[in-house]
Amino acid sequence: MTLRHWLSTSTALGIAAALGLVLCVLALQDIAHGEADVRNEWWAVRIGLFLMGLFIAATLLTLVKVRRAAGQGFLGTAGS
């Protein structure tokens, strides 16, 4: 994948992760208020956390690719 694709993917996952965060907050609010059946709420929390994990991984990979394209290594050392 090109750098442009990684940037687009990270942006899309960022939007999805933000929506997942809202889902998590709403689901956890229902869980905290003692709803009778909270299985669906726990699934919403799992999906939201999964989206956030994907976003973090894609963002880190994109950052590595941007640094390599700029001529810097992974930890800021030249040429690595």
Buried (B, 14 or more C-beta within 10 A) or exposed (E): EEEEEBBEBBBEBBEBBBEBBEBBEBBBEBBEEEEEEBEEBEEBBEBBBEBBEBBBEBBEBBEBBEBEEEEBEEEEEEEE
